[in-house]
């Protein structure tokens, strides 16, 4: 005979920490709220974004000037001093090596003064190092002087003068290759967003120093023939990427998705999927902006942008017809029908028929696929 047995259990309340016991409830709630809230941009203008899993690390070397500017000031000054010191030591060793090979160091105690050295008064590596500094910085004290009986020394003097000018120009140069760290997605996709066909691609900035007043434009380059029979090669047509709504003004802290809605004013209005494979066209994207003068340092607690899936795309349930045909089909549907549900039902029926014909079909039940919303692509940036 079964009986229900009650087992009473006693729970000992946990003792709260001393700070929690002493703090008022309003301070505890305020502190918890500040911990939960993670700002995208601080009130002082600093952006809490960190770039991770960047594949194109070589881009930092191509834009070496901005890379040095983005470093901490102590490390930047250390590299600045190290570059000059290494060049002085390298050419100082070269001057000492020429004197050693010619035998100038063996005739330092000659009384007759018949030996003509390559560099007068160069008697050790320290003096060679000082002569290297005088040559590269064009100080010229006049105590150590190169003679005309040393052709290899004259050649080394020319090389050091040219390389010294190159180093000085590099240290005070301007960032000419800032655009090397601006990346665009490998693929541009056409899919549904908010019930409309849209052409979309990604753009991102790998730098911590941002582009100020960034704006983007897109042009379609395609040959055109007018109604009068005139052939216009490489005709340029503007593509609306949001200049009516202000979406073309970018705040490029994390990767953004640039969207071009295919409507009546779009050059892709009557282009279907089959026509797109045969069309000869080119899309040129122009990103303009100003280089930030100072670097923005990051504080603890930031958002991390994962660039590992920057170029990844996935397939969604997108109609293969043109936007014009899609608009006409939508206008002919009854009010009780939804075009998205109609496309989902057609895709589900086609997939079921193909699955039943395949030999691997084992009676599995197909679930209707979710109609793709390209807005979910933003989750791939993992901001």
C-alpha positions as a Markdown table, in Angstrom:
| # | Residue | x | y | z |
|---|---|---|---|---|
| 1 | Unk | 0.0 | 0.0 | 0.0 |
| 2 | Unk | 1.5 | 3.2 | -1.2 |
| 3 | Unk | 1.6 | 6.2 | 1.1 |
| 4 | Unk | 2.7 | 9.8 | 0.6 |
| 5 | Unk | 5.5 | 10.6 | 2.9 |
| 6 | Unk | 6.2 | 14.3 | 3.6 |
| 7 | Unk | 9.8 | 15.3 | 4.1 |
| 8 | Unk | 10.0 | 18.7 | 5.6 |
| 9 | Unk | 13.1 | 20.7 | 4.5 |
| 10 | Unk | 14.5 | 23.7 | 6.3 |
| 11 | Unk | 16.2 | 26.4 | 4.3 |
| 12 | Unk | 18.9 | 28.6 | 5.9 |
| 13 | Unk | 18.8 | 32.1 | 4.4 |
| 14 | Unk | 22.1 | 33.2 | 2.9 |
| 15 | Unk | 23.8 | 36.1 | 4.6 |
| 16 | Unk | 24.0 | 39.1 | 2.4 |
| 17 | Unk | 27.4 | 40.8 | 1.9 |
| 18 | Unk | 28.3 | 43.7 | 4.2 |
| 19 | Unk | 28.2 | 46.2 | 1.3 |
| 20 | Unk | 24.7 | 45.1 | 0.3 |
| 21 | Unk | 23.4 | 45.3 | 4.0 |
| 22 | Unk | 24.8 | 48.8 | 4.5 |
| 23 | Unk | 23.8 | 50.3 | 1.1 |
| 24 | Unk | 20.3 | 51.7 | 0.7 |
| 25 | Unk | 18.0 | 49.9 | -1.8 |
| 26 | Unk | 18.0 | 52.9 | -4.2 |
| 27 | Unk | 21.8 | 52.8 | -4.4 |
| 28 | Unk | 21.8 | 49.1 | -5.1 |
| 29 | Unk | 19.3 | 49.5 | -7.9 |
| 30 | Unk | 21.3 | 52.3 | -9.4 |
| 31 | Unk | 24.5 | 50.4 | -9.3 |
| 32 | Unk | 22.9 | 47.3 | -10.8 |
| 33 | Unk | 21.4 | 49.4 | -13.6 |
| 34 | Unk | 24.8 | 50.9 | -14.4 |
| 35 | Unk | 26.3 | 47.5 | -14.6 |
| 36 | Unk | 23.7 | 46.1 | -16.9 |
| 37 | Unk | 23.8 | 49.1 | -19.3 |
| 38 | Unk | 26.6 | 48.9 | -21.8 |
| 39 | Unk | 26.8 | 52.0 | -23.9 |
| 40 | Unk | 27.7 | 51.9 | -27.6 |
| 41 | Unk | 29.2 | 55.4 | -27.4 |
| 42 | Unk | 30.2 | 57.1 | -24.2 |
| 43 | Unk | 29.0 | 60.6 | -23.3 |
| 44 | Unk | 32.5 | 61.9 | -23.9 |
| 45 | Unk | 32.4 | 60.6 | -27.5 |
| 46 | Unk | 34.5 | 57.4 | -27.0 |
| 47 | Unk | 33.3 | 54.3 | -28.8 |
| 48 | Unk | 33.2 | 51.1 | -26.9 |
| 49 | Unk | 33.9 | 48.9 | -29.9 |
| 50 | Unk | 36.8 | 46.4 | -30.3 |
| 51 | Unk | 37.6 | 44.7 | -33.6 |
| 52 | Unk | 38.2 | 40.9 | -33.4 |
| 53 | Unk | 39.0 | 38.1 | -35.8 |
| 54 | Unk | 40.2 | 40.4 | -38.6 |
| 55 | Unk | 41.4 | 38.3 | -41.5 |
| 56 | Unk | 43.0 | 41.1 | -43.5 |
| 57 | Unk | 45.8 | 41.9 | -41.0 |
| 58 | Unk | 48.1 | 42.9 | -43.9 |
| 59 | Unk | 46.0 | 46.1 | -44.3 |
| 60 | Unk | 47.5 | 47.5 | -41.1 |
| 61 | Unk | 51.0 | 47.3 | -42.7 |
| 62 | Unk | 49.9 | 49.0 | -45.9 |
| 63 | Unk | 48.6 | 51.9 | -43.9 |
| 64 | Unk | 51.6 | 52.1 | -41.6 |
| 65 | Unk | 51.2 | 55.8 | -40.7 |
| 66 | Unk | 47.7 | 55.4 | -39.3 |
| 67 | Unk | 48.8 | 52.2 | -37.5 |
| 68 | Unk | 51.5 | 54.1 | -35.7 |
| 69 | Unk | 49.1 | 56.9 | -34.9 |
| 70 | Unk | 46.6 | 54.5 | -33.4 |
| 71 | Unk | 49.2 | 53.1 | -31.0 |
| 72 | Unk | 49.8 | 54.4 | -27.5 |
| 73 | Unk | 51.9 | 57.5 | -27.3 |
| 74 | Unk | 54.6 | 55.8 | -25.3 |
| 75 | Unk | 55.0 | 53.0 | -27.8 |
| 76 | Unk | 54.8 | 55.5 | -30.6 |
| 77 | Unk | 57.6 | 57.6 | -29.2 |
| 78 | Unk | 59.7 | 54.4 | -28.6 |
| 79 | Unk | 59.3 | 53.4 | -32.3 |
| 80 | Unk | 60.1 | 56.9 | -33.4 |
| 81 | Unk | 63.4 | 57.0 | -31.4 |
| 82 | Unk | 64.2 | 53.4 | -32.4 |
| 83 | Unk | 64.0 | 54.0 | -36.1 |
| 84 | Unk | 66.5 | 56.9 | -36.0 |
| 85 | Unk | 68.8 | 55.0 | -33.6 |
| 86 | Unk | 68.9 | 51.9 | -35.7 |
| 87 | Unk | 69.7 | 53.9 | -38.9 |
| 88 | Unk | 72.5 | 55.8 | -37.1 |
| 89 | Unk | 74.0 | 52.6 | -35.7 |
| 90 | Unk | 73.7 | 50.8 | -39.0 |
| 91 | Unk | 75.6 | 53.5 | -41.0 |
| 92 | Unk | 78.0 | 54.0 | -38.1 |
| 93 | Unk | 78.9 | 50.3 | -38.3 |
| 94 | Unk | 79.3 | 50.7 | -42.1 |
| 95 | Unk | 81.7 | 53.7 | -41.7 |
| 96 | Unk | 83.7 | 51.7 | -39.1 |
| 97 | Unk | 83.8 | 48.7 | -41.3 |
| 98 | Unk | 85.2 | 50.7 | -44.3 |
| 99 | Unk | 87.9 | 52.1 | -42.0 |
| 100 | Unk | 88.7 | 48.6 | -40.7 |
| 101 | Unk | 89.0 | 47.1 | -44.2 |
| 102 | Unk | 91.1 | 49.9 | -45.6 |
| 103 | Unk | 93.5 | 49.7 | -42.6 |
| 104 | Unk | 92.8 | 53.2 | -41.3 |
| 105 | Unk | 92.6 | 51.9 | -37.7 |
| 106 | Unk | 96.1 | 50.4 | -38.0 |
| 107 | Unk | 97.8 | 53.7 | -39.0 |
| 108 | Unk | 96.5 | 55.9 | -36.2 |
| 109 | Unk | 100.0 | 56.3 | -34.7 |
| 110 | Unk | 101.8 | 57.2 | -37.9 |
| 111 | Unk | 104.2 | 60.1 | -37.5 |
| 112 | Unk | 104.9 | 60.9 | -41.1 |
| 113 | Unk | 101.2 | 61.5 | -41.9 |
| 114 | Unk | 101.6 | 60.0 | -45.3 |
| 115 | Unk | 98.6 | 57.7 | -44.9 |
| 116 | Unk | 95.3 | 59.2 | -46.1 |
| 117 | Unk | 92.3 | 57.7 | -44.4 |
| 118 | Unk | 88.8 | 57.5 | -45.7 |
| 119 | Unk | 87.5 | 59.7 | -42.9 |
| 120 | Unk | 89.9 | 61.9 | -41.0 |
| 121 | Unk | 89.9 | 61.6 | -37.2 |
| 122 | Unk | 87.8 | 58.4 | -37.2 |
| 123 | Unk | 89.6 | 56.1 | -34.7 |
| 124 | Unk | 86.9 | 53.9 | -33.1 |
| 125 | Unk | 83.3 | 52.8 | -33.4 |
| 126 | Unk | 82.1 | 55.6 | -31.2 |
| 127 | Unk | 83.7 | 58.2 | -33.5 |
| 128 | Unk | 82.1 | 56.4 | -36.5 |
| 129 | Unk | 78.7 | 56.5 | -34.8 |
| 130 | Unk | 79.1 | 60.2 | -34.2 |
| 131 | Unk | 80.1 | 60.8 | -37.8 |
| 132 | Unk | 77.0 | 58.9 | -38.9 |
| 133 | Unk | 74.8 | 61.2 | -36.8 |
| 134 | Unk | 76.6 | 64.3 | -38.2 |
| 135 | Unk | 76.1 | 63.0 | -41.8 |
| 136 | Unk | 72.4 | 62.1 | -41.5 |
| 137 | Unk | 71.4 | 65.1 | -39.6 |
| 138 | Unk | 73.6 | 67.4 | -41.7 |
| 139 | Unk | 75.2 | 69.0 | -38.6 |
| 140 | Unk | 78.8 | 69.0 | -40.0 |
| 141 | Unk | 81.1 | 70.0 | -37.1 |
| 142 | Unk | 84.1 | 69.8 | -39.4 |
| 143 | Unk | 86.3 | 67.6 | -37.1 |
| 144 | Unk | 85.6 | 64.4 | -38.9 |
| 145 | Unk | 85.7 | 64.8 | -42.7 |
| 146 | Unk | 85.6 | 62.4 | -45.6 |
| 147 | Unk | 88.5 | 62.5 | -48.1 |
| 148 | Unk | 88.4 | 62.3 | -51.9 |
| 149 | Unk | 90.7 | 59.2 | -51.8 |
| 150 | Unk | 87.8 | 56.9 | -50.7 |
| 151 | Unk | 85.3 | 56.1 | -53.4 |
| 152 | Unk | 83.4 | 53.6 | -51.3 |
| 153 | Unk | 83.0 | 56.2 | -48.6 |
| 154 | Unk | 81.6 | 58.7 | -51.1 |
| 155 | Unk | 79.1 | 56.0 | -52.3 |
| 156 | Unk | 78.1 | 55.3 | -48.7 |
| 157 | Unk | 77.7 | 59.1 | -48.1 |
| 158 | Unk | 75.2 | 59.3 | -51.0 |
| 159 | Unk | 73.2 | 56.3 | -49.7 |
| 160 | Unk | 73.0 | 57.6 | -46.2 |
| 161 | Unk | 71.9 | 61.1 | -47.3 |
| 162 | Unk | 69.2 | 59.7 | -49.5 |
| 163 | Unk | 67.9 | 57.1 | -46.9 |
| 164 | Unk | 68.1 | 59.8 | -44.2 |
| 165 | Unk | 65.8 | 62.0 | -46.2 |
| 166 | Unk | 63.4 | 59.1 | -46.8 |
| 167 | Unk | 63.2 | 58.4 | -43.1 |
| 168 | Unk | 62.6 | 62.1 | -42.3 |
| 169 | Unk | 59.9 | 62.3 | -44.9 |
| 170 | Unk | 58.2 | 59.2 | -43.6 |
| 171 | Unk | 58.2 | 60.4 | -40.0 |
| 172 | Unk | 56.4 | 63.7 | -41.0 |
| 173 | Unk | 54.3 | 62.3 | -43.9 |
| 174 | Unk | 50.5 | 62.3 | -44.1 |
| 175 | Unk | 48.3 | 59.1 | -44.2 |
| 176 | Unk | 47.9 | 58.5 | -47.9 |
| 177 | Unk | 46.6 | 55.0 | -47.6 |
| 178 | Unk | 43.8 | 55.4 | -45.0 |
| 179 | Unk | 41.4 | 53.6 | -47.4 |
| 180 | Unk | 43.4 | 50.4 | -47.2 |
| 181 | Unk | 41.7 | 49.5 | -43.9 |
| 182 | Unk | 38.2 | 50.0 | -45.2 |
| 183 | Unk | 36.8 | 46.7 | -46.2 |
| 184 | Unk | 33.8 | 45.8 | -48.3 |
| 185 | Unk | 32.0 | 42.4 | -48.4 |
| 186 | Unk | 33.1 | 40.0 | -51.1 |
| 187 | Unk | 29.5 | 39.4 | -52.2 |
| 188 | Unk | 26.5 | 41.6 | -52.8 |
| 189 | Unk | 23.1 | 39.9 | -52.3 |
| 190 | Unk | 19.6 | 40.6 | -53.5 |
| 191 | Unk | 16.9 | 39.4 | -51.1 |
| 192 | Unk | 13.7 | 40.5 | -49.3 |
| 193 | Unk | 13.7 | 43.1 | -46.6 |
| 194 | Unk | 10.4 | 44.4 | -45.2 |
| 195 | Unk | 8.6 | 42.8 | -48.2 |
| 196 | Unk | 10.7 | 44.5 | -50.8 |
| 197 | Unk | 13.6 | 43.3 | -53.0 |
| 198 | Unk | 16.8 | 45.0 | -51.9 |
| 199 | Unk | 20.4 | 44.8 | -53.0 |
| 200 | Unk | 22.7 | 44.8 | -50.0 |
| 201 | Unk | 26.4 | 44.7 | -49.1 |
| 202 | Unk | 28.5 | 45.3 | -46.0 |
| 203 | Unk | 31.2 | 47.9 | -45.3 |
| 204 | Unk | 33.4 | 48.1 | -42.3 |
| 205 | Unk | 36.3 | 50.1 | -40.9 |
| 206 | Unk | 39.2 | 48.2 | -39.2 |
| 207 | Unk | 40.6 | 51.2 | -37.5 |
| 208 | Unk | 40.0 | 52.6 | -34.0 |
| 209 | Unk | 40.3 | 56.1 | -35.4 |
| 210 | Unk | 37.1 | 56.6 | -37.3 |
| 211 | Unk | 36.2 | 58.3 | -40.5 |
| 212 | Unk | 34.4 | 61.6 | -39.9 |
| 213 | Unk | 31.5 | 62.7 | -42.0 |
| 214 | Unk | 31.5 | 59.4 | -43.9 |
| 215 | Unk | 29.1 | 59.2 | -46.8 |
| 216 | Unk | 28.5 | 56.5 | -49.4 |
| 217 | Unk | 27.3 | 56.5 | -53.0 |
| 218 | Unk | 26.8 | 53.8 | -55.6 |
| 219 | Unk | 26.8 | 53.9 | -59.3 |
| 220 | Unk | 25.7 | 51.4 | -61.9 |
| 221 | Unk | 28.0 | 51.3 | -65.0 |
| 222 | Unk | 26.3 | 49.7 | -67.9 |
| 223 | Unk | 26.1 | 50.3 | -71.7 |
| 224 | Unk | 22.8 | 51.8 | -72.8 |
| 225 | Unk | 20.9 | 52.2 | -76.1 |
| 226 | Unk | 18.4 | 55.0 | -76.3 |
| 227 | Unk | 15.0 | 54.9 | -78.0 |
| 228 | Unk | 16.5 | 56.9 | -80.9 |
| 229 | Unk | 19.1 | 54.2 | -81.5 |
| 230 | Unk | 22.0 | 56.0 | -79.9 |
| 231 | Unk | 24.5 | 53.7 | -78.1 |
| 232 | Unk | 26.0 | 55.1 | -74.9 |
| 233 | Unk | 29.0 | 53.0 | -73.7 |
| 234 | Unk | 29.6 | 52.9 | -69.9 |
| 235 | Unk | 26.6 | 54.8 | -69.0 |
| 236 | Unk | 26.5 | 55.8 | -65.3 |
| 237 | Unk | 23.3 | 55.6 | -63.3 |
| 238 | Unk | 22.9 | 56.6 | -59.6 |
| 239 | Unk | 21.7 | 54.0 | -57.2 |
| 240 | Unk | 19.8 | 55.2 | -54.2 |
| 241 | Unk | 21.4 | 54.0 | -51.0 |
| 242 | Unk | 19.5 | 56.2 | -48.7 |
| 243 | Unk | 20.3 | 59.8 | -49.6 |
| 244 | Unk | 16.6 | 60.6 | -49.4 |
| 245 | Unk | 16.4 | 59.4 | -45.8 |
| 246 | Unk | 19.9 | 60.2 | -44.6 |
| 247 | Unk | 21.0 | 56.6 | -44.5 |
| 248 | Unk | 23.9 | 57.4 | -46.8 |
| 249 | Unk | 25.6 | 59.3 | -43.9 |
| 250 | Unk | 27.4 | 56.6 | -42.0 |
| 251 | Unk | 28.6 | 56.3 | -38.4 |
| 252 | Unk | 31.2 | 53.7 | -39.3 |
| 253 | Unk | 32.1 | 52.3 | -35.9 |
| 254 | Unk | 31.0 | 48.8 | -36.6 |
| 255 | Unk | 30.2 | 47.0 | -39.9 |
| 256 | Unk | 27.1 | 48.4 | -41.6 |
| 257 | Unk | 24.7 | 46.9 | -44.2 |
| 258 | Unk | 24.2 | 49.3 | -47.1 |
| 259 | Unk | 20.7 | 48.7 | -48.7 |
| 260 | Unk | 19.5 | 49.7 | -52.1 |
| 261 | Unk | 15.7 | 49.2 | -52.5 |
| 262 | Unk | 14.7 | 48.0 | -55.9 |
| 263 | Unk | 11.7 | 50.1 | -56.8 |
| 264 | Unk | 10.4 | 51.9 | -59.9 |
| 265 | Unk | 13.4 | 54.3 | -59.8 |
| 266 | Unk | 16.0 | 51.5 | -59.5 |
| 267 | Unk | 18.0 | 50.4 | -62.5 |
| 268 | Unk | 17.3 | 46.8 | -61.4 |
| 269 | Unk | 13.5 | 47.2 | -61.6 |
| 270 | Unk | 13.0 | 44.9 | -64.5 |
| 271 | Unk | 16.0 | 42.7 | -64.0 |
| 272 | Unk | 15.2 | 39.1 | -62.9 |
| 273 | Unk | 17.5 | 36.4 | -61.6 |
| 274 | Unk | 17.9 | 34.9 | -65.0 |
| 275 | Unk | 18.7 | 38.2 | -66.6 |
| 276 | Unk | 21.2 | 39.1 | -64.0 |
| 277 | Unk | 23.5 | 36.2 | -65.1 |
| 278 | Unk | 23.6 | 37.5 | -68.7 |
| 279 | Unk | 23.8 | 41.3 | -67.9 |
| 280 | Unk | 27.2 | 43.1 | -68.4 |
| 281 | Unk | 27.3 | 45.6 | -65.7 |
| 282 | Unk | 29.4 | 46.9 | -62.9 |
| 283 | Unk | 28.6 | 48.5 | -59.5 |
| 284 | Unk | 31.0 | 51.1 | -58.2 |
| 285 | Unk | 30.7 | 52.1 | -54.5 |
| 286 | Unk | 32.3 | 55.4 | -53.4 |
| 287 | Unk | 32.9 | 56.0 | -49.7 |
| 288 | Unk | 34.0 | 59.5 | -48.8 |
| 289 | Unk | 35.0 | 61.0 | -45.5 |
| 290 | Unk | 37.7 | 62.9 | -43.5 |
| 291 | Unk | 40.5 | 61.3 | -41.5 |
| 292 | Unk | 40.3 | 61.8 | -37.8 |
| 293 | Unk | 43.1 | 64.0 | -36.5 |
| 294 | Unk | 43.5 | 62.3 | -33.1 |
| 295 | Unk | 43.1 | 58.7 | -32.0 |
| 296 | Unk | 40.2 | 57.6 | -29.8 |
| 297 | Unk | 41.4 | 55.4 | -26.9 |
| 298 | Unk | 39.1 | 52.6 | -25.7 |
| 299 | Unk | 38.1 | 52.0 | -22.1 |
| 300 | Unk | 37.4 | 48.8 | -20.3 |
| 301 | Unk | 34.0 | 47.3 | -21.2 |
| 302 | Unk | 33.4 | 47.5 | -24.9 |
| 303 | Unk | 31.5 | 45.8 | -27.7 |
| 304 | Unk | 33.5 | 43.4 | -29.8 |
| 305 | Unk | 33.0 | 43.2 | -33.5 |
| 306 | Unk | 33.7 | 39.8 | -34.9 |
| 307 | Unk | 35.0 | 40.1 | -38.5 |
| 308 | Unk | 35.3 | 36.3 | -38.8 |
| 309 | Unk | 31.9 | 36.2 | -40.6 |
| 310 | Unk | 32.1 | 39.6 | -42.4 |
| 311 | Unk | 32.1 | 38.1 | -45.8 |
| 312 | Unk | 29.6 | 35.2 | -45.0 |
| 313 | Unk | 26.2 | 35.1 | -46.6 |
| 314 | Unk | 23.3 | 32.6 | -46.4 |
| 315 | Unk | 20.5 | 31.7 | -48.7 |
| 316 | Unk | 16.9 | 32.9 | -48.0 |
| 317 | Unk | 13.6 | 32.4 | -49.7 |
| 318 | Unk | 13.8 | 35.1 | -52.4 |
| 319 | Unk | 11.7 | 35.2 | -55.5 |
| 320 | Unk | 13.7 | 34.8 | -58.8 |
| 321 | Unk | 11.5 | 37.3 | -60.7 |
| 322 | Unk | 12.2 | 40.9 | -61.2 |
| 323 | Unk | 10.9 | 43.6 | -58.8 |
| 324 | Unk | 8.5 | 44.8 | -61.4 |
| 325 | Unk | 6.9 | 41.3 | -61.8 |
| 326 | Unk | 6.9 | 41.0 | -58.0 |
| 327 | Unk | 5.0 | 44.3 | -57.7 |
| 328 | Unk | 2.5 | 43.2 | -60.3 |
| 329 | Unk | 1.9 | 39.8 | -58.6 |
| 330 | Unk | 1.4 | 41.5 | -55.3 |
| 331 | Unk | -1.2 | 43.9 | -56.7 |
| 332 | Unk | -3.2 | 40.9 | -58.2 |
| 333 | Unk | -3.3 | 38.9 | -55.0 |
| 334 | Unk | -6.5 | 39.1 | -52.9 |
| 335 | Unk | -6.3 | 41.0 | -49.6 |
| 336 | Unk | -6.6 | 37.8 | -47.7 |
| 337 | Unk | -3.4 | 36.4 | -49.3 |
| 338 | Unk | 0.1 | 37.3 | -48.3 |
| 339 | Unk | 2.8 | 37.2 | -50.8 |
| 340 | Unk | 5.3 | 35.9 | -48.3 |
| 341 | Unk | 3.1 | 33.0 | -47.4 |
| 342 | Unk | 2.4 | 32.3 | -51.1 |
| 343 | Unk | 6.1 | 32.1 | -51.8 |
| 344 | Unk | 6.7 | 30.0 | -48.7 |
| 345 | Unk | 4.0 | 27.5 | -49.8 |
| 346 | Unk | 5.4 | 27.3 | -53.3 |
| 347 | Unk | 8.9 | 26.7 | -52.0 |
| 348 | Unk | 7.6 | 24.1 | -49.5 |
| 349 | Unk | 5.8 | 22.2 | -52.2 |
| 350 | Unk | 8.8 | 22.2 | -54.6 |
| 351 | Unk | 11.1 | 21.0 | -51.8 |
| 352 | Unk | 8.7 | 18.2 | -50.8 |
| 353 | Unk | 8.5 | 17.0 | -54.4 |
| 354 | Unk | 12.3 | 17.0 | -54.8 |
| 355 | Unk | 12.8 | 15.2 | -51.5 |
| 356 | Unk | 10.3 | 12.5 | -52.3 |
| 357 | Unk | 12.0 | 11.8 | -55.6 |
| 358 | Unk | 15.5 | 11.5 | -54.0 |
| 359 | Unk | 16.6 | 8.0 | -52.8 |
| 360 | Unk | 17.5 | 9.3 | -49.4 |
| 361 | Unk | 13.9 | 10.1 | -48.6 |
| 362 | Unk | 12.9 | 8.1 | -45.4 |
| 363 | Unk | 9.6 | 9.6 | -44.6 |
| 364 | Unk | 10.9 | 12.6 | -42.8 |
| 365 | Unk | 8.4 | 15.4 | -42.2 |
| 366 | Unk | 9.5 | 18.7 | -43.8 |
| 367 | Unk | 9.0 | 21.8 | -41.8 |
| 368 | Unk | 8.2 | 25.0 | -43.6 |
| 369 | Unk | 11.3 | 27.2 | -44.0 |
| 370 | Unk | 11.3 | 30.6 | -42.4 |
| 371 | Unk | 11.1 | 33.4 | -44.8 |
| 372 | Unk | 14.5 | 35.0 | -44.7 |
| 373 | Unk | 14.8 | 38.5 | -43.2 |
| 374 | Unk | 18.0 | 40.0 | -44.2 |
| 375 | Unk | 17.9 | 42.2 | -41.1 |
| 376 | Unk | 19.2 | 39.1 | -39.3 |
| 377 | Unk | 22.4 | 39.4 | -41.2 |
| 378 | Unk | 23.3 | 42.2 | -38.8 |
| 379 | Unk | 23.6 | 39.5 | -36.1 |
| 380 | Unk | 26.5 | 38.1 | -38.0 |
| 381 | Unk | 28.6 | 41.1 | -37.1 |
| 382 | Unk | 28.3 | 40.0 | -33.4 |
| 383 | Unk | 28.2 | 43.5 | -32.1 |
